[in-house]
């Protein structure tokens, strides 16, 4: 059972987006540390335990790795700067854009459903946050353009400086939604028109479990799979772009105003604190490295970046990191299925018919095609759940034996816009729980919803 407890009762804990301890590759990292420390210098760069520069070993290994496994063709080590993970990179990028603006009062645009801690990264630096609604698999471009006219247009009255648009394009946290290629290009074209940089948080880019999930479902007896999942058209990542393959990094499209953030927290180990920023040009990377914190301390997390670079090394037998990622995909596919199938099954059994009365899963069903990956299942609760406050709901759910993150924690208000959506949403992390916990958790979610007053 999960370690989370309330009054001695063990609770299925789907609150935080953590990888499970039993999937952290201790032996792989130990071997990489040993191999890294054996190098007096790292491929012409600084020694692993010295102050580090941002070029050299890490950048070259990352470009080789992503070139092979994320089908990238426009990578350059000169445009890769190591960080201590996405949060650190986002903090430094915000500082970088603030410096560019002359430290005037700034504003960042974000999807209205986004990583719940991202707003704190911006507001801690004195930057305001403005939500942008989503539509289908992408940003609502008409509303975004209206907001950009207000904040970036030639006749705008808002004196705050627009710093950038922050998006999570692949397996969005919290919704799991993935922008299509057309979504991405349209967004990049619109923001280019207004000279607004785009910062893409791509922490889940390599955790596409669609192929593994479809294979897993196909291996099961037809009667074991709920009809909702059986009817869903899962798109294989092996298909062409026109057939729905998950597009690669936003930076792959070559736009001069796009910055990508990557991390090894979900695909290797969060404790390594290793990630990167990919810049659109050498000049942008050089300007970023001119920040005081980089000039003073050198490469952020230099030793960790050397270790992760060693893990990425591609030999005749492939990359040990890629083998680990493929294993993660297989495990996470089974976990996603365990939770989703339980939710579908018990919602149909315990709740009244009709979509508004069910616990529904975002992006799943016969009407659309689904790309599955990342760490989260986004659920909408029955309409009567909105009669209670978020705090009341979470307290009652925990007493019931299950906990999750409220969707409202992940939502950012959009000025002068209403989606007329009065439902309650929840973000369920399936990564850390066992299969048995996830099956139980899905059942408890539905029992909890069924137990609430309806008037």
Beta strands, then each sheet from edge to edge (+ up, - down):
strand 1: 5-6
strand 2: 9-10
strand 3: 12-14
strand 4: 80-83
strand 5: 106-111
strand 6: 128-132
strand 7: 134-135
strand 8: 138-139
strand 9: 161-167
strand 10: 197-201
strand 11: 233-234
strand 12: 258-263
strand 13: 275-278
strand 14: 314-315
strand 15: 318-319
strand 16: 360-361
strand 17: 369-370
strand 18: 376-380
strand 19: 402-406
strand 20: 425-429
sheet 1: 1+ 2-
sheet 2: 3+ 19+ 20- 18+ 16-
sheet 3: 4+ 13- 12+ 10+ 9+ 5+ 6+
sheet 4: 7+ 8-
sheet 5: 11+ 17+
sheet 6: 14+ 15-
end
